[in-house]
């Protein structure tokens, strides 16, 4: 089965645009900062893509470069300063990072106000890849009469075998898609 990623991209951008508009109207839309540790042309390319998408959905995306030898403590201090500035709504850490950086510790100690990727335990955010997959499932199994739905695994036969924990977790998630 082939699934067009253009549909997933369309819905994700529409969701992000609506959220950005709402936050902007409430004067609570800050910028997104993408942290790059060290010099890496591939990561610069990903940041450029984030900037382009940010422009499309109404979010300012900035790159913050840190030296390759930045310490764990200095990285966390930098993130906390961003969070406390009142100007930043989200932080993304471009990966891969140098081996001396413990990403699990960084995400667990990152202020919840700027952790937007769903890496923290009990994060209110859905990891972006999971959200894209959920939209993909919806596009695959959607009912033509309901362009705006909550994801529900009842009655859906998934085309793969998965653990009961995944099915139970999916049942707790709701994905409200924008009206077309």
HELIX and SHEET records of a PDB file:
HELIX    1   1 UNK A    5  UNK A   25  1                                  21    
HELIX    2   2 UNK A   41  UNK A   57  1                                  17    
HELIX    3   3 UNK A   72  UNK A   84  1                                  13    
HELIX    4   4 UNK A  103  UNK A  109  1                                   7    
HELIX    5   5 UNK A  128  UNK A  141  1                                  14    
HELIX    6   6 UNK A  164  UNK A  171  1                                   8    
SHEET    1   A 3 UNK A  61  UNK A  66  0                                        
SHEET    2   A 3 UNK A  31  UNK A  37  1                                        
SHEET    3   A 3 UNK A  88  UNK A  93  1                                        
END                                                                             
